[in-house]
Amino acid sequence: MGLSARETAVQILHDIEEQGAFSNLALKKALWEQKQLDQRDKNLVTALVYGTEKHKLTIDHMIEEASNRRISRITSWTLAILRAGIFQIMYLDKVPSFAAVNESVELSKTKEDGKASGFVNGVLRKVVRSKETWDDKALPAHLRYSVPKKLFDFVLSFYGEEWTEAFFASSLEEAPMTLRCNTWNTDKNALKTRLALEGVEAWDGLYASQCLHTRGLQQIALMSSYRDGDFIIQDEGAMLSVEMLGVERGHLVLDMCAAPGGKTTHMAEHAGLTGRVVARDIHEHKLQLIEDNATRLGLHNILVELHDGLKELEEEDQGKYDRVLLDAPCSGLGILRRKPDIKYHLSPKKFHELVQMQKRMILHGFDALKPGGTMVYTTCTVNPRENSQVVEYLLRERPEAGLDKNGLPESIQSLMGKDGYIQLWPHVHHTDGFFMAKITKKEES
């Protein structure tokens, strides 16, 4: 007999804390293993894991207040049970508080010889009693939004208090479910009609030409429209980086960090039968994801290669490509709604290492461009040191590089700042927090 939904969620939260597992990967693994869970249970597990991770520091503050005990003195299983219980009490209106308490206490009886069940009961009941008078506005801002103080202050140093708070507040919200219409198979109107027949409401995106926002999208792998390759799940901001690149039919394109293949397949649509996308990634196990997506979408103009973008370019790659996309490894601050545990693992050392990687990779990407070619440098972060400062480094190191501020679709042009960069924000543009810069290589004289 498998685990219940709440047991599964607590198991995942325990593994995240004890083993350093990533929430999205731990969740995917657990839902695959616990085959007895129906879709409603899976939805609850997902809500508990992501919700608890998003609010973890705020919840830990409540635990310490209610228990007069530091988090470091609470065992890992008890802590996972308390966190999940408090998330249900404070943030999940559809779960009655008494049910959250009782379920948590019963679960604690199965862990660590049941020694902590009285402690769990006492802490959760105290939280329930204080719920009506709880005011998170009395907390320091970093605790209110469950962000490590050093990270909060880091973002604050660039953007000021009001903007920083709005940004981190948006990181606690649910991310929109958007998809990209595969124009090799269908068009947006036909896809909307087909989705409606499958119980999914869809409407046009705000910026990207192939984007649809959706409501009611569940069990995607079972949908005939998905299996037939009519769409791929992708954030609207990710689509914009490809539209900015301006891939045309017949182009030879390099995608330097391609997995899982969302942008690769988008570029392949635009390159057409006479073009080709070379899709590279450093992780061998991720190459299959690119191939699977390409096959499902019916795209056969993609060449998948194992390659480390940090290594010096082979001579045959120098000046070879019409278009280059570098979706660089980054801190991921723009996708905290989707991967909340990112914020708990960032450090000054990590930021520094990422910037050094990005600087090497942007030079390699630019060197792979033909004269007259175009490159887009993009990240899913809002950190200027990983974004504009990396592009400015390239412009200093390569005199033939230029920032291209023109010739963009109107919807993209309107997003561009005076500095020539695009920075998307979840709380403003309702996309993930993407940065984009369009760079050209001068024609040889």
C-alpha positions in Angstrom: 0.0 0.0 0.0 1.4 3.4 -1.0 1.5 6.7 0.9 -1.4 9.2 1.3 -1.2 12.6 -0.3 0.0 14.2 2.9 2.5 11.5 3.7 3.9 11.9 0.2 4.2 15.6 0.6 6.0 15.3 3.9 8.3 12.6 2.5 9.3 15.1 -0.3 9.8 18.0 2.1 12.0 15.8 4.3 14.1 14.7 1.3 14.5 18.3 0.1 15.8 19.3 3.6 17.9 16.2 4.4 19.3 15.3 0.9 19.3 18.6 -0.8 16.9 17.4 -3.4 15.4 19.9 -5.8 11.7 20.3 -5.2 10.6 19.9 -8.8 12.7 16.7 -9.3 11.7 15.2 -5.9 8.1 15.9 -6.7 8.2 14.3 -10.1 10.0 11.2 -8.7 7.5 10.8 -5.9 4.4 11.2 -8.0 5.7 8.6 -10.4 6.4 6.2 -7.6 3.1 6.7 -5.8 0.9 5.4 -8.6 -2.1 5.0 -6.3 -2.6 8.7 -6.0 -5.4 10.1 -8.2 -5.2 13.5 -9.9 -6.9 15.3 -6.9 -4.3 13.8 -4.6 -1.4 14.7 -6.9 -2.7 18.3 -7.0 -2.7 18.4 -3.2 0.8 17.0 -3.0 2.0 19.6 -5.5 0.3 22.4 -3.6 1.7 21.3 -0.3 5.3 20.9 -1.5 5.6 24.1 -3.6 3.5 26.1 -1.1 5.5 25.0 1.9 8.8 25.7 0.1 7.7 29.1 -1.0 6.7 30.2 2.5 9.3 28.1 4.4 11.1 30.9 6.2 7.9 32.6 7.3 6.6 29.2 8.5 9.8 28.5 10.4 9.4 31.8 12.2 5.9 30.7 13.2 7.3 27.4 14.5 9.9 29.1 16.6 7.3 31.6 18.0 4.9 28.8 18.9 7.4 26.3 20.3 10.0 28.5 21.9 12.5 26.2 20.2 15.0 27.0 17.4 14.5 25.2 14.1 18.0 23.7 14.4 16.8 21.8 17.5 13.8 20.1 15.8 14.3 16.8 14.0 13.9 16.6 10.3 10.8 14.5 10.2 9.0 16.6 12.8 10.1 19.8 11.0 8.7 18.5 7.7 5.4 17.6 9.4 5.1 21.0 11.1 5.9 22.9 8.0 3.3 21.1 5.9 0.7 21.4 8.7 1.3 25.2 9.2 1.1 25.8 5.4 -2.3 24.1 5.4 -3.5 26.1 8.4 -2.3 29.5 7.2 -2.4 29.4 3.4 -4.8 26.6 2.2 -8.3 27.8 2.8 -9.8 24.6 1.4 -8.3 22.5 4.2 -10.0 23.0 7.7 -7.5 23.8 10.4 -8.7 20.9 12.6 -8.1 18.5 9.8 -4.6 19.8 9.2 -3.8 19.4 12.9 -5.3 15.9 13.2 -3.7 14.6 10.1 -0.3 16.0 11.1 -0.5 14.5 14.6 -1.4 11.1 13.2 1.4 11.3 10.7 3.9 12.2 13.5 2.9 9.0 15.4 4.4 7.0 12.5 7.8 8.8 12.6 10.5 8.7 15.2 8.5 6.2 17.4 5.7 8.8 17.8 7.7 10.8 20.4 7.0 14.1 18.8 3.2 13.8 18.4 2.5 15.8 21.6 4.9 18.5 20.5 3.4 18.6 17.0 -0.1 18.8 18.5 0.8 21.7 20.8 2.6 23.8 18.2 -0.1 23.4 15.6 -2.9 24.2 18.0 -1.1 27.3 19.1 -0.7 28.4 15.5 -4.5 27.8 14.9 -5.3 30.0 18.0 -3.1 32.8 16.7 -4.3 32.7 13.1 -7.0 35.4 13.5 -4.5 37.9 14.9 -1.6 37.0 12.7 -0.2 39.9 10.8 2.7 39.3 8.5 3.1 43.0 7.9 4.7 43.2 11.4 7.6 40.9 10.1 10.8 42.2 8.5 10.3 42.3 4.7 12.6 39.3 4.0 10.6 37.1 6.4 7.3 38.3 5.1 8.3 37.1 1.6 10.3 34.1 2.9 13.6 35.2 1.4 17.0 34.9 3.0 18.0 38.4 4.3 21.3 38.5 2.3 19.5 37.7 -0.9 16.7 40.3 -0.2 19.3 42.9 0.5 21.2 42.0 -2.6 18.2 42.6 -4.9 17.3 45.7 -2.8 20.7 47.2 -3.6 19.7 47.3 -7.3 16.0 48.1 -7.3 14.9 49.8 -4.1 12.4 48.8 -1.5 9.0 49.1 -3.3 10.2 47.2 -6.4 12.0 44.5 -4.5 9.0 43.8 -2.3 6.7 43.7 -5.3 9.0 41.3 -7.0 9.4 38.9 -4.0 5.6 39.1 -3.3 5.0 37.8 -6.9 7.4 34.9 -6.2 4.8 33.6 -3.7 2.1 33.5 -6.4 1.1 30.6 -8.7 2.9 30.8 -12.1 0.6 31.0 -15.1 0.3 27.9 -17.3 1.1 28.9 -20.9 1.8 27.0 -24.0 3.3 27.6 -27.4 1.3 26.6 -30.4 3.2 24.4 -32.8 2.7 26.1 -36.1 4.0 23.2 -38.1 0.9 21.2 -37.0 -1.8 23.8 -36.5 -2.7 27.4 -35.8 -3.8 29.2 -32.6 -7.5 29.3 -33.5 -7.7 25.6 -34.4 -5.7 24.8 -31.2 -8.1 26.9 -29.1 -11.0 24.9 -30.5 -9.4 21.6 -29.9 -8.4 22.5 -26.3 -12.0 23.6 -25.6 -13.2 20.2 -26.6 -10.7 18.8 -24.1 -12.0 21.0 -21.3 -9.3 23.7 -21.5 -10.0 27.4 -21.8 -7.3 29.2 -23.8 -6.7 32.8 -24.8 -4.0 34.7 -26.6 -0.8 35.7 -24.8 0.2 39.3 -24.1 3.4 39.5 -26.2 4.5 36.3 -28.0 2.7 35.5 -31.3 2.4 31.7 -30.6 1.5 32.0 -26.9 -1.7 30.8 -25.3 -2.6 31.3 -21.7 -4.7 28.5 -20.3 -7.1 27.5 -17.5 -7.9 23.9 -16.6 -4.8 22.3 -18.1 -4.3 19.0 -16.3 -2.9 15.5 -17.1 -1.3 17.0 -20.1 0.4 13.8 -21.2 -3.1 12.2 -21.7 -4.4 15.0 -24.0 -4.6 14.0 -27.6 -3.6 17.6 -28.7 -0.4 17.2 -26.7 0.4 13.7 -28.0 -0.2 14.9 -31.5 2.3 17.7 -31.0 0.0 20.7 -31.3 1.7 22.5 -28.4 4.5 22.5 -25.9 4.4 24.0 -22.4 6.6 27.1 -22.2 6.6 30.4 -20.5 5.8 33.4 -22.7 9.0 35.1 -21.7 11.0 32.1 -23.1 9.1 32.4 -26.4 10.1 36.1 -26.7 13.8 35.4 -26.7 13.4 33.3 -29.9 11.2 35.9 -31.5 13.8 38.5 -30.7 16.5 36.3 -32.4 14.7 36.5 -35.7 15.4 33.0 -37.1 14.4 32.7 -40.8 14.0 29.8 -43.2 17.3 28.3 -44.2 19.2 29.6 -41.2 21.9 27.6 -39.4 21.2 28.1 -35.7 23.2 27.2 -32.6 21.4 26.7 -29.3 24.2 26.5 -26.7 22.3 25.3 -23.7 19.3 23.6 -25.3 17.7 21.2 -22.8 14.8 20.5 -22.5 14.3 21.8 -26.0 11.5 24.5 -25.7 13.5 27.2 -27.4 15.2 24.7 -29.7 12.0 23.5 -31.2 10.7 27.0 -31.5 13.7 28.0 -33.5 13.4 24.8 -35.6 9.8 25.8 -36.6 11.2 29.1 -37.9 14.2 27.6 -39.6 12.0 25.4 -41.8 13.0 22.4 -43.8 16.0 24.2 -45.4 17.4 25.3 -42.0 18.9 23.5 -39.1 19.2 23.9 -35.4 22.3 22.5 -33.6 21.1 21.9 -30.1 23.8 21.3 -27.5 23.9 20.6 -23.8 26.5 19.5 -21.3 24.2 17.0 -19.6 24.0 13.8 -21.6 20.8 12.6 -19.9 19.0 15.8 -20.9 19.7 15.3 -24.6 16.9 12.7 -24.8 14.4 15.4 -23.6 15.3 17.5 -26.6 14.9 14.6 -29.0 11.6 13.5 -27.4 10.2 17.0 -27.7 11.4 17.3 -31.3 9.9 14.0 -32.3 6.5 14.7 -30.6 6.3 18.1 -32.4 7.3 16.6 -35.7 10.5 18.6 -36.1 13.3 16.8 -38.0 15.7 19.7 -38.6 17.4 19.5 -35.2 20.9 18.0 -34.6 21.4 17.2 -30.9 25.0 17.2 -29.6 26.7 16.7 -26.2 28.9 19.7 -25.7 30.3 21.9 -22.9 29.8 25.6 -23.8 32.6 26.6 -21.5 35.2 24.8 -23.7 37.0 26.7 -26.4 35.3 26.6 -29.8 36.4 24.0 -32.3 37.9 25.7 -35.4 35.0 24.4 -37.5 32.5 26.3 -35.3 34.2 29.7 -35.7 32.1 32.1 -37.6 29.7 29.4 -38.7 26.2 30.2 -37.6 23.6 32.7 -38.8 22.0 32.8 -35.4 23.1 31.9 -31.9 21.0 31.6 -28.7 22.7 31.5 -25.4 20.2 30.8 -22.6 22.9 30.9 -20.0 23.1 29.0 -16.7 22.0 31.6 -14.1 20.8 32.1 -10.6 17.2 31.6 -11.6 15.7 34.5 -9.6 13.1 35.0 -12.3 11.6 31.6 -11.8 11.1 31.5 -8.1 7.4 30.9 -8.6 8.2 27.6 -10.3 11.4 26.6 -8.3 11.0 28.2 -4.9 13.9 26.3 -3.3 16.4 28.2 -5.5 16.4 31.2 -3.2 17.6 29.1 -0.2 20.8 28.0 -2.0 22.2 31.2 -3.5 25.3 32.8 -2.1 27.9 35.4 -3.2 30.2 32.6 -4.2 27.5 31.1 -6.4 26.8 34.4 -8.1 30.5 34.9 -8.8 30.9 31.5 -10.3 27.9 32.0 -12.5 29.1 35.3 -13.8 32.5 33.8 -14.7 30.8 31.0 -16.6 28.5 33.4 -18.4 31.4 35.6 -19.5 33.2 32.7 -21.1 30.1 31.3 -22.8 29.0 34.6 -24.3 32.4 35.0 -25.9 32.2 31.5 -27.3 28.7 32.1 -28.6 29.6 35.3 -30.3 32.7 33.8 -31.9 30.5 31.1 -33.4 28.5 33.8 -35.3 29.0 34.6 -39.0 29.7 38.3 -39.8 26.3 39.9 -40.0 24.8 37.3 -37.8 22.7 37.8 -34.7 22.9 36.4 -31.1 20.5 36.6 -28.2 21.8 36.4 -24.7 19.1 35.5 -22.3 18.8 34.4 -18.6 15.9 33.8 -16.2 17.2 36.1 -13.6 16.9 39.8 -12.6 20.5 40.1 -11.4 22.3 42.9 -13.4 25.7 41.3 -12.8 24.5 38.2 -14.7 22.7 40.3 -17.3 23.6 43.7 -18.6 27.1 43.5 -17.1 27.9 40.3 -19.0 26.7 41.8 -22.3 28.8 44.9 -21.6 31.8 42.7 -21.0 31.3 41.1 -24.4 31.0 44.6 -26.0 34.4 45.5 -24.5 36.1 42.3 -25.4 34.8 42.1 -29.0 34.8 45.5 -30.9 32.9 43.9 -33.7 29.9 43.3 -31.4 27.0 45.7 -31.2 23.8 45.9 -29.2 20.9 45.8 -31.7 17.9 47.9 -30.5 15.9 47.9 -33.7 14.1 45.6 -36.1 12.0 43.8 -33.5 8.3 42.9 -33.6 6.3 45.7 -32.1 5.2 43.7 -29.1 8.9 43.1 -28.2 10.1 46.6 -29.1 7.6 48.0 -26.5 9.3 46.0 -23.8 12.8 47.3 -24.4 14.3 49.8 -22.0 16.3 52.8 -23.1 19.5 50.9 -22.5 18.6 48.4 -25.3 17.8 45.5 -22.9 14.6 43.7 -22.1 14.0 42.8 -18.5 10.7 41.0 -17.8 9.2 40.9 -14.3 6.6 38.5 -13.0 4.8 41.3 -11.1 4.7 43.6 -14.2 4.6 41.4 -17.3 3.0 38.3 -15.8 5.9 36.2 -17.3 8.9 34.6 -15.7 11.7 37.1 -15.0 13.6 36.9 -18.2 16.5 39.2 -19.4 17.2 39.5 -23.1 19.8 41.3 -25.3 20.1 41.2 -29.1 23.7 41.3 -30.3 25.0 41.5 -33.9 28.4 40.9 -35.4 29.5 43.5 -37.9 30.0 42.6 -41.5 33.6 42.2 -42.6 34.7 45.3 -44.5 
